[in-house]
Amino acid sequence: MNTKKIFLKYVLFNILSMIGISCYVLADTLFISNGVGLDGLTALNLTLPVYNLIFGLGALIGVGGATRFSILRAQGKEYDASAYFTYSFWMTMIVSIPFIIIGGVFPEIVVKMLGANYEVIDIAAIYLRTFIIFTPFFIFEHVVVTFIRNDHNPRLASLAMLCATLFNILFDYILVYPCQLGMFGAALATGASPIIALSICSLHFFKKQNHFHFVKCYFQWEYIKNIIQIGFPSFVTELSSGIIVFVFNIVVFNIGGNTAVASYGIISNLAIVVTSFYNGIAQGIQPLISQSYAKLNYQNMKSYLRYAYITSLIISLFIYVCVIIFPDSIVAIFNSESNLVMAKIAKEGLFLYFAGFFFVGLNMITTSYFASIEKMKPSSTLSLLRGGIVIIPLVVILAQILGIHGVWLSFPISELCVFIFALFLKHKEVSYE
């Protein structure tokens, strides 16, 4: 297969996988907005930072472990490659424990810290307490899917995620509407979905092309350090969404109350799905670039990176055209109460906020590229810049000057600033001939 065909195979399947993960929250948004109403949508948006933190840890462990697995396999070091899978499993179990204890026992305290007021605190706590019990499954799903993709089986990884998404949508409907379980039902359906994905992924272990297994290995800090260093940019990329949602919720609430937060809930949940396209490209090229890097095939590395940039720009253009042509239809999907104020705020936000996605894809791809060739300093720098260093002061300043419009504009401006710096870092990189 030539580089273009390999690129399409990995990226298309991985985009489907990432869309599957993002649709966990989107399905809840659709059914809660129509089955529970504005308060339910507000409560869901307040808990999104916890989702981002969990998915971020999945990306940290999954991308960190699987990148090392991919490079070591290309070098013929099969035992060390499998050892990274074993370490990834135990790291998943360990980091899940605090979530289950804190979120399960003290959900009201957590949602208060996230900005919930007396109107939504109870339903937000119900949702948080329910889905957080499934934290180990969310994280390990991300780990296993990433390892399977790096083990040359992106088709199965994509199938697992799509099946989990379909399960989530079906049971969201059943539990929210016929069973009338509201927020609890939506959280339960979402929490059970990664179990479906893991069940399908387990088929990979029975195939001959499976190259990672649980192996007996003693504790070595070097393994954990490598996983954290390589996975850190992916962690920050996921976590940045949660940080942005948290800060935006506070700023938006001070400007327009719960209605404005619900409007931002529409934008932020759509943004999660849109970001999954770019995440799919960025993580799809990771095994290809890592393997090419391990074999010193620099020409292929250039080709994969170029294809990724072009694909990102095409997707950005398509999405923004849809936002311009169909804003009323998009907002109406989430506006079951036909709230005119919420619809107006959300429509204005879509036009301004979504302009930033032209730069989001390019930034995420460049960050993934540096991580894939183990250049952690530029990768981590770009991740940290996107993770709040630029956008947090921007949103506070612009909100004071331009009000709600300043909130929406802070996102594209911050991504543009990061993109300019990414070009500078890429220019500084030693050219491969």
C-alpha positions as CSV (number, residue, x, y, z in Angstrom):
1,M,0.0,0.0,0.0
2,N,1.2,3.5,-0.7
3,T,1.4,6.2,1.9
4,K,-1.9,7.8,0.8
5,K,-3.9,4.6,1.1
6,I,-2.3,3.8,4.4
7,F,-3.1,7.3,5.6
8,L,-6.7,7.1,4.6
9,K,-7.1,3.6,6.2
10,Y,-5.8,4.7,9.6
11,V,-7.2,8.2,9.7
12,L,-10.8,7.4,8.5
13,F,-11.1,4.5,10.9
14,N,-9.7,6.6,13.7
15,I,-12.0,9.5,13.0
16,L,-14.9,7.1,13.4
17,S,-13.4,5.9,16.7
18,M,-13.0,9.4,18.1
19,I,-16.5,10.4,16.9
20,G,-17.8,7.4,18.8
21,I,-16.2,8.6,22.0
22,S,-17.4,12.2,21.5
23,C,-20.9,11.0,20.8
24,Y,-21.2,9.6,24.4
25,V,-21.7,13.1,25.6
26,L,-23.5,14.3,22.5
27,A,-26.2,11.6,22.9
28,D,-26.7,12.6,26.5
29,T,-27.0,16.3,25.4
30,L,-29.7,15.5,22.8
31,F,-31.8,13.3,25.1
32,I,-31.4,15.4,28.2
33,S,-32.1,18.7,26.4
34,N,-35.4,17.2,25.1
35,G,-36.3,14.9,28.0
36,V,-35.2,17.0,31.0
37,G,-35.0,20.5,29.6
38,L,-32.8,23.6,30.1
39,D,-31.8,22.8,33.7
40,G,-30.7,19.3,32.6
41,L,-28.6,20.8,29.7
42,T,-27.0,23.3,32.1
43,A,-26.2,20.5,34.6
44,L,-24.7,18.3,31.9
45,N,-22.5,21.2,30.7
46,L,-21.2,21.8,34.3
47,T,-20.0,18.2,34.6
48,L,-18.2,18.2,31.2
49,P,-14.8,19.1,32.8
50,V,-14.9,15.8,34.7
51,Y,-15.5,14.0,31.4
52,N,-12.6,15.8,29.8
53,L,-10.3,14.9,32.8
54,I,-11.2,11.2,32.5
55,F,-10.8,11.1,28.7
56,G,-7.6,13.1,29.1
57,L,-6.2,10.4,31.4
58,G,-7.2,7.8,28.9
59,A,-5.3,9.7,26.2
60,L,-2.3,10.1,28.5
61,I,-2.0,6.4,29.2
62,G,-3.2,5.2,25.8
63,V,-1.2,7.4,23.6
64,G,1.9,7.3,25.8
65,G,1.9,3.5,26.1
66,A,0.9,2.8,22.5
67,T,3.5,5.1,21.0
68,R,6.3,3.3,22.9
69,F,4.7,0.0,21.9
70,S,4.7,1.0,18.2
71,I,8.3,2.2,18.2
72,L,9.6,-0.9,20.1
73,R,7.7,-3.3,17.9
74,A,9.2,-1.7,14.8
75,Q,12.6,-2.2,16.4
76,G,11.8,-5.9,17.1
77,K,11.6,-5.5,20.9
78,E,8.4,-7.6,21.5
79,Y,8.7,-8.1,25.3
80,D,9.3,-4.4,26.0
81,A,6.4,-3.5,23.7
82,S,4.0,-5.7,25.6
83,A,5.3,-4.5,28.9
84,Y,4.0,-1.0,28.1
85,F,0.5,-2.5,27.7
86,T,0.8,-4.2,31.1
87,Y,1.9,-0.9,32.7
88,S,-0.9,0.9,31.0
89,F,-3.5,-1.4,32.5
90,W,-2.2,-1.0,36.0
91,M,-2.0,2.8,35.7
92,T,-5.6,2.8,34.6
93,M,-6.7,0.9,37.7
94,I,-4.7,3.2,40.0
95,V,-5.8,6.6,38.6
96,S,-9.5,5.5,38.6
97,I,-9.7,5.0,42.4
98,P,-9.8,8.7,43.4
99,F,-12.5,9.4,40.9
100,I,-14.8,6.6,42.2
101,I,-14.3,7.6,45.8
102,I,-14.6,11.4,45.5
103,G,-17.2,11.5,42.7
104,G,-19.3,8.7,44.2
105,V,-19.3,9.9,47.8
106,F,-19.1,13.7,47.4
107,P,-20.8,14.5,44.1
108,E,-22.6,17.6,45.5
109,I,-19.3,19.1,46.6
110,V,-17.7,18.4,43.2
111,V,-20.6,20.0,41.1
112,K,-20.6,23.0,43.5
113,M,-16.9,23.5,42.7
114,L,-17.7,23.3,39.0
115,G,-20.2,26.2,39.3
116,A,-23.6,24.5,39.9
117,N,-26.2,26.7,41.8
118,Y,-29.2,25.6,43.8
119,E,-31.3,25.2,40.7
120,V,-29.3,22.4,39.1
121,I,-27.1,21.0,41.9
122,D,-29.3,18.0,42.6
123,I,-29.6,16.7,39.0
124,A,-25.9,17.5,38.3
125,A,-24.9,15.4,41.3
126,I,-27.1,12.5,40.2
127,Y,-25.5,12.5,36.8
128,L,-21.9,12.8,38.2
129,R,-22.4,10.1,40.8
130,T,-23.7,7.6,38.2
131,F,-21.2,7.9,35.3
132,I,-18.1,8.4,37.5
133,I,-18.4,4.8,38.8
134,F,-17.5,3.6,35.3
135,T,-14.2,5.6,35.2
136,P,-12.0,2.5,34.8
137,F,-13.9,1.4,31.8
138,F,-13.7,4.8,30.1
139,I,-10.0,5.1,30.6
140,F,-9.2,1.4,29.7
141,E,-11.4,1.7,26.6
142,H,-9.2,4.6,25.3
143,V,-6.1,2.5,26.2
144,V,-7.2,-0.6,24.4
145,V,-8.5,1.2,21.3
146,T,-5.2,3.0,20.9
147,F,-3.1,-0.1,21.3
148,I,-5.3,-2.0,18.8
149,R,-4.9,0.8,16.3
150,N,-1.1,0.8,16.8
151,D,-1.2,-3.0,16.3
152,H,-2.5,-2.5,12.7
153,N,-6.1,-3.2,13.4
154,P,-7.9,0.2,13.1
155,R,-10.9,-1.4,11.6
156,L,-11.8,-3.3,14.9
157,A,-11.1,-0.3,17.0
158,S,-13.5,1.8,14.9
159,L,-16.1,-1.0,15.0
160,A,-16.0,-1.2,18.7
161,M,-16.5,2.5,19.2
162,L,-19.3,2.7,16.7
163,C,-21.1,-0.2,18.4
164,A,-20.7,1.4,21.8
165,T,-22.1,4.7,20.4
166,L,-25.1,2.9,19.0
167,F,-25.7,1.2,22.3
168,N,-25.5,4.5,24.1
169,I,-28.0,6.2,21.8
170,L,-30.4,3.3,22.0
171,F,-30.3,3.0,25.8
172,D,-30.3,6.8,26.3
173,Y,-33.6,6.8,24.5
174,I,-35.0,3.8,26.5
175,L,-33.9,5.0,29.9
176,V,-34.7,8.7,29.5
177,Y,-38.1,8.4,27.7
178,P,-40.0,5.1,28.3
179,C,-38.3,4.4,31.7
180,Q,-38.5,8.1,32.7
181,L,-35.1,7.9,34.5
182,G,-33.9,11.4,33.4
183,M,-30.3,12.3,34.3
184,F,-29.7,9.0,36.0
185,G,-30.8,7.0,32.9
186,A,-28.6,9.1,30.6
187,A,-25.6,8.7,32.8
188,L,-26.2,4.9,33.2
189,A,-26.4,4.4,29.4
190,T,-23.2,6.4,28.8
191,G,-21.3,4.6,31.6
192,A,-22.2,1.1,30.3
193,S,-21.1,2.0,26.7
194,P,-17.3,1.5,27.1
195,I,-18.0,-2.0,28.4
196,I,-19.5,-2.8,25.0
197,A,-16.5,-1.4,23.3
198,L,-14.1,-3.4,25.4
199,S,-16.0,-6.6,24.8
200,I,-15.6,-6.1,21.0
201,C,-12.0,-5.1,21.4
202,S,-11.3,-8.3,23.3
203,L,-11.6,-10.2,19.9
204,H,-8.2,-8.8,19.0
205,F,-6.5,-10.9,21.6
206,F,-7.7,-14.1,19.8
207,K,-6.2,-13.0,16.5
208,K,-2.8,-14.1,15.1
209,Q,-1.9,-10.5,14.3
210,N,-2.1,-9.5,18.0
211,H,1.3,-8.4,19.2
212,F,0.6,-7.1,22.7
213,H,-0.2,-9.2,25.8
214,F,-0.1,-9.0,29.6
215,V,3.4,-10.0,30.6
216,K,5.1,-10.5,33.9
217,C,7.2,-7.4,34.7
218,Y,8.6,-5.8,37.8
219,F,8.1,-2.1,38.7
220,Q,10.3,0.2,36.8
221,W,9.8,3.9,37.0
222,E,11.3,4.3,33.5
223,Y,8.1,2.8,31.9
224,I,5.8,5.1,33.7
225,K,7.9,8.1,33.0
226,N,8.0,7.4,29.3
227,I,4.2,6.9,29.2
228,I,3.6,10.2,31.0
229,Q,6.1,12.1,28.9
230,I,4.8,10.9,25.6
231,G,1.1,11.0,26.6
232,F,1.3,14.4,28.3
233,P,0.5,16.5,25.2
234,S,-2.6,14.3,24.4
235,F,-3.7,14.6,28.1
236,V,-3.4,18.4,28.0
237,T,-5.3,18.5,24.7
238,E,-8.2,16.6,26.2
239,L,-8.0,18.5,29.5
240,S,-7.8,21.8,27.8
241,S,-11.4,21.3,26.7
242,G,-12.5,20.8,30.3
243,I,-10.5,23.9,31.5
244,I,-12.0,26.0,28.7
245,V,-15.6,24.8,29.5
246,F,-15.1,25.4,33.2
247,V,-13.8,29.0,32.7
248,F,-16.3,29.8,30.0
249,N,-19.2,28.5,32.2
250,I,-18.2,31.0,35.0
251,V,-17.7,33.9,32.6
252,V,-20.9,33.1,30.6
253,F,-23.0,32.7,33.8
254,N,-21.9,36.1,35.1
255,I,-23.0,37.6,31.8
256,G,-26.3,35.8,31.2
257,G,-27.1,33.3,33.9
258,N,-28.3,29.7,33.4
259,T,-29.8,30.5,30.0
260,A,-26.4,31.6,28.7
261,V,-24.7,28.6,30.2
262,A,-27.3,26.3,28.4
263,S,-26.5,28.2,25.1
264,Y,-22.8,27.6,25.7
265,G,-23.7,24.0,26.4
266,I,-24.9,23.6,22.9
267,I,-21.7,25.1,21.5
268,S,-19.4,23.1,23.8
269,N,-21.0,19.8,23.1
270,L,-21.0,20.3,19.4
271,A,-17.3,21.4,19.7
272,I,-16.5,18.1,21.3
273,V,-17.8,16.2,18.3
274,V,-16.1,18.6,15.8
275,T,-12.8,18.3,17.8
276,S,-13.1,14.5,17.4
277,F,-12.4,14.8,13.7
278,Y,-9.1,16.5,14.3
279,N,-8.3,14.2,17.2
280,G,-9.0,11.3,14.8
281,I,-6.5,12.7,12.3
282,A,-3.9,13.5,14.9
283,Q,-4.1,10.1,16.6
284,G,-4.5,8.3,13.3
285,I,-1.1,9.6,12.0
286,Q,0.6,8.8,15.3
287,P,1.4,5.1,14.6
288,L,2.3,5.9,11.0
289,I,4.8,8.6,11.9
290,S,6.1,6.7,14.9
291,Q,6.8,3.6,12.8
292,S,8.4,5.7,10.0
293,Y,10.5,7.5,12.6
294,A,11.7,4.2,14.1
295,K,12.7,3.0,10.6
296,L,14.3,6.4,9.7
297,N,11.8,6.8,6.8
298,Y,11.7,10.6,6.9
299,Q,10.0,11.0,3.5
300,N,7.0,9.0,4.6
301,M,6.8,11.2,7.7
302,K,6.6,14.3,5.6
303,S,3.9,12.8,3.4
304,Y,1.7,11.7,6.3
305,L,2.0,15.2,7.9
306,R,1.1,16.9,4.6
307,Y,-2.0,14.7,4.1
308,A,-3.1,15.4,7.7
309,Y,-3.0,19.2,7.2
310,I,-4.9,19.0,3.9
311,T,-7.6,16.8,5.4
312,S,-8.0,19.0,8.4
313,L,-8.5,22.1,6.3
314,I,-11.1,20.4,4.1
315,I,-13.1,19.2,7.2
316,S,-12.9,22.7,8.8
317,L,-14.3,24.3,5.6
318,F,-17.1,21.8,5.4
319,I,-18.1,22.3,9.0
320,Y,-18.0,26.1,8.9
321,V,-20.2,26.1,5.8
322,C,-22.7,24.0,7.6
323,V,-22.7,26.4,10.5
324,I,-23.3,29.3,8.2
325,I,-26.1,27.7,6.2
326,F,-28.0,25.7,8.9
327,P,-27.6,27.6,12.3
328,D,-31.3,27.6,13.1
329,S,-31.6,23.8,12.5
330,I,-28.5,23.0,14.5
331,V,-29.7,25.0,17.6
332,A,-33.3,23.8,17.3
333,I,-32.1,20.2,17.9
334,F,-31.1,21.1,21.4
335,N,-33.8,23.7,22.1
336,S,-36.8,21.6,23.0
337,E,-38.4,24.5,25.0
338,S,-38.0,26.9,22.0
339,N,-36.3,29.4,24.2
340,L,-35.7,32.4,22.0
341,V,-33.0,34.0,24.2
342,M,-31.0,30.8,24.3
343,A,-31.4,30.3,20.5
344,K,-30.1,33.8,19.8
345,I,-27.1,33.5,22.0
346,A,-26.2,30.0,20.6
347,K,-26.5,31.1,17.0
348,E,-24.2,34.1,17.5
349,G,-21.8,31.9,19.3
350,L,-21.7,29.3,16.6
351,F,-20.6,31.9,13.9
352,L,-17.8,33.3,16.0
353,Y,-16.6,30.3,18.1
354,F,-16.4,27.8,15.2
355,A,-14.1,30.0,13.2
356,G,-11.4,28.8,15.5
357,F,-11.6,25.2,14.2
358,F,-9.6,26.2,11.1
359,F,-6.6,26.4,13.4
360,V,-7.5,23.8,16.0
361,G,-6.9,20.9,13.6
362,L,-3.6,22.2,12.4
363,N,-2.5,22.8,16.1
364,M,-3.5,19.3,17.2
365,I,-1.8,17.6,14.2
366,T,1.4,19.5,14.8
367,T,1.3,18.6,18.5
368,S,0.8,14.9,17.7
369,Y,3.6,15.0,15.1
370,F,6.1,16.2,17.6
371,A,5.0,13.6,20.2
372,S,5.1,10.8,17.6
373,I,8.8,11.4,17.0
374,E,9.5,11.8,20.8
375,K,10.2,15.6,20.6
376,M,8.4,16.3,23.9
377,K,9.4,19.9,24.5
378,P,7.7,21.4,21.5
379,S,4.7,19.0,21.8
380,S,4.2,19.8,25.5
381,T,4.7,23.6,24.8
382,L,1.9,23.6,22.2
383,S,-0.4,21.6,24.4
384,L,0.1,23.9,27.4
385,L,-0.5,27.0,25.2
386,R,-3.8,25.4,24.0
387,G,-4.6,24.2,27.5
388,G,-5.4,27.6,29.0
389,I,-2.3,29.8,29.0
390,V,-3.5,31.8,26.1
391,I,-7.3,31.5,26.1
392,I,-8.0,32.1,29.9
393,P,-6.7,35.6,30.1
394,L,-8.1,36.3,26.6
395,V,-11.7,35.3,27.6
396,V,-11.6,37.3,30.8
397,I,-10.3,40.5,29.0
398,L,-12.5,40.3,25.9
399,A,-15.6,39.5,28.0
400,Q,-15.1,42.7,29.9
401,I,-14.7,44.7,26.6
402,L,-17.2,43.0,24.3
403,G,-19.5,41.0,26.6
404,I,-20.7,37.6,25.3
405,H,-19.2,38.3,21.8
406,G,-15.8,38.6,23.4
407,V,-16.3,35.2,25.0
408,W,-16.9,33.6,21.6
409,L,-14.1,35.5,19.9
410,S,-11.5,34.5,22.5
411,F,-11.4,30.9,21.1
412,P,-10.5,31.6,17.5
413,I,-8.0,34.3,18.5
414,S,-6.2,32.0,21.0
415,E,-6.0,29.2,18.5
416,L,-4.6,31.6,15.9
417,C,-1.9,32.7,18.3
418,V,-1.0,29.1,19.0
419,F,-0.9,28.3,15.3
420,I,1.6,31.1,14.7
421,F,3.8,29.8,17.4
422,A,3.4,26.2,16.0
423,L,4.7,27.5,12.7
424,F,7.7,29.0,14.5
425,L,8.5,25.7,16.2
426,K,8.1,23.7,13.0
427,H,10.4,26.1,11.2
428,K,13.0,25.6,13.9
429,E,12.9,21.8,13.6
430,V,15.7,20.1,11.8
431,S,14.6,19.3,8.2
432,Y,14.6,15.7,7.2
433,E,16.1,14.9,3.8
